[in-house]
């Protein structure tokens, strides 16, 4: 019984690890997107000021 529980625990740990890695990639992508959007916004705003 202990071996079965150990196998389930290890499998669950792998799933949790994979989900954590995926969440980190989503967070990083979101932060990159926001940064690019802010840069683009400021670039467009500075172009409008010159008109």
N, C-alpha and C positions, 0 to 999 in steps of 0.2 A: 504494500500500500504506500509506503514511504517513497518508493521509487517512482510510482505513478504520480504522486503529488509533486515530487521533485521535477519530473518531466514537464508537468503542466506549469509549474512555477517558472522554469527556464523558458518555456515557449511564451508565456505571458510577458516575461521580462524582455524577450526579443521584440515582441509586438510593441510594448511600451517604448523601447529604445527607438524603433523605427518611426513611431508616431512623434516622438520628441524631435528626431532629426527632421522630419517633414515639417513640423511646426516651426522649427528654427529657420528652415529655408523659406517658408512663407513670410515669416517676420522680416528676414533679411531682404526679400524681394519687395515687401511693402515699404521698408525704409528706403531702399534704393529708388523706388517709384516716386515716393514723396520728395526725395531730394531732387530728382530730375524735374519733377513738376515745379518745384520752387525756383530752380534755376531758370527754367523756361519762362515762368511767369515774370521773373525779374528782368530777363532779357527782353521780353515783349514790352514790358512797362517802360524800360529805358528807351526802346525804339519809339514808343508813342510820345515820349517827352521831347524827342528831337524833331517832331513834326510841328 
